[in-house]
Amino acid sequence: MILDACCGGKLMYRGLDRQFNDDEILFVDVRHGKFSYKHPKYPKTTIVQPTVVADARFLPFRNKSFNLIIFDPPHDQYGKRSYMALRYGSLSDEEYELLLWHTDLEFYRVLQPKGILLVKISGVRRKTTLEWLTHFKMLLDNAYWSKSYHCRKKTHWIHLVRK
């Protein structure tokens, strides 16, 4: 069983999530609904429809329920009413560290022994992420530069194994 612990609008799947049944992958997010950014030239809407509305810090699942967890938390801090905050979420450095502290414990609890934690994170928060996920050891770290014209940041896909 696969858990996407912060699915948001499932934008990274580009529709591929539809090939999985609910008994194969569970999508979790603290939000549910339609989030719109009103801009005169570029209005945007993100639809967040998780399988289960829950906080990744306090997961409502039994111990050792998953063999893979996908973790794509808010990568940066944005203005509270900005398009990026509405679409992806926003966390201060302190909020981000607190999230990591809780999710390290929760992911360790719900992930099977030798299970994989796949973390998608901004290069800016890579070091902090690895410092706080103490119940896991790194297997791979794949990095690439964003192709977006407005955002030239490195993104990491970090593969971690439960200790």
Secondary structure, 3 states (H helix, E strand, C coil): CEEECCCCCCHHHCCHHHHCCCCCEEEEECCCEEEEECCCCCCEEEEECCCEECCCCCCCCCCCCEEEEEECCCCCCCCCCCHHHHHHCCCCHHHHHHHHHHHHHHHHHHEEEEEEEEEEEEHHHHHHHHHHCCCEEEEEEEEEECCCCCCCCEEEEEEEEEC
